[in-house]
Amino acid sequence: QVQLVESGGGLVQPGGSLRLSCAASGSFASINTMAWYRQAPGKERELVASITRSGNTNYADSVKGRFTISRDNAKNTVYLQMNSLKPEDTAVYYCNAHVIRWGAIFDYDYWGQGTQVTVSS
């Protein structure tokens, strides 16, 4: 099975920055779109940003201009650079990847276990 391992979360003051990383490992043919989701206490999980294999990106309105998603296909890794963090960014951030498994004719969603981001003074 494919594993997605996130890192980079932590506690930061408002206005600070964090960089999240998510590396895919295991056996698979390729990875299509990768994305970051987040879920705050009492809230539904929401899409933060996504990036296609070719580098096309999409962002939630709430993070546009502050967050940047990127990926390194050679390393099977997706990143989320988070700047100008606000308390409302506090959430568990989950990595998501659409993975083409060997022999498959469609992709399959894999999820990381999540990494906590807390923005507080």
N, C-alpha and C positions, 0 to 999 in steps of 0.2 A: 504494500500500500504506500501511497504518497504521503509524505509528512510535510507540513508547513510549520516552521518554527519562527516565531516572532521574537524580536528583541528591541530594546531601546526605550521602553516605557519607563515611567518614573514620576516623581513629584517635581513640579516646576512652578515658579511664581508667575502671575499674570504678566504677559509681555515677553516671557521667555520662549525658548525654542527646544524642541526635541526632534530627533531623527529616528524613525522606526524602520526596522529592517525585517524582511520575511524571506527566508530561504527555503526553497522546495528541494526535497531529497527523496530518493527512492527510484523506482523504475517506471518510466513513462516515456512516451514518444516526443511530446512537445507540450508547451503551455500556451494557451491562447490568452484571453484577457485576464489580467490580475487586478485586484482591487483591495481597497481598505474599507471596512465597515466599522461602525462604532455603536455601542449601546450604553446609554447613560442610565442611571438608576431610575426606574419608573417609566422609561421610554422604550419605544420599539427600536430594533436595530435599523440603522440607516446607512445608506451608501455615502461614503465620504469622497472617494475618488476612485477612478478606474483608469486603466491604461491597456491598450491593445499591444499585441506583440510588435507591431510596427511603430508604436510610440504615440498613437492618438490618445488624448487624455480627456477626461470628463470629471467635473468637480461639483459637489454640492454648493449651492449658492452661499451657504453659511461659511465656507472655507475658501472661497475664491479670493485670490490675491494674498492669502496667508500660507496655504499649504501647497506643496508641490509633490506630485507622484512621479516616480521614475522607475526604471527597471534595467537590469543588466541580464540580458538573455544568456550570456555565456556562463553566468553564475546562478541562473535560475532564481534570481532575487529581485524583489520589489521593495522600494523604499518610499517612505512618506516623510518629507521634511516639513515640520510644523513650526511656523514662526508666529510671532504676535499672539501667543496662546491666551485664551480667555477662560474664565472659570466654566463657562458653558461647553468648553471642549472636553471637560472631564468625562471620561467614559472608558470602558474596555474596548480596545481597538482590535479588530479581527482581520487577519489576512485571508483573502479568498483568491482562488485560482481555478480557472477552467482548464483542466488537464486532459490531454488526449492520451489515454492509456494504450499500451501496445495492443494492436489488433482491434481497437475500437473504431467505430465509425462516427462517434459523436464524443463531445467532451463531457467531463464529469466534474462537478463542483467539489473542491476540497477546501477545508477551513482550518486555520490555525486555532490554537487554544486560547488566544487572546492575550493582550498585554495591557496592563492598567496604566492609564495616563491621568494624573491628577493635577489640576491647575488651581492653586490656592495660595493665598498670602498668609 
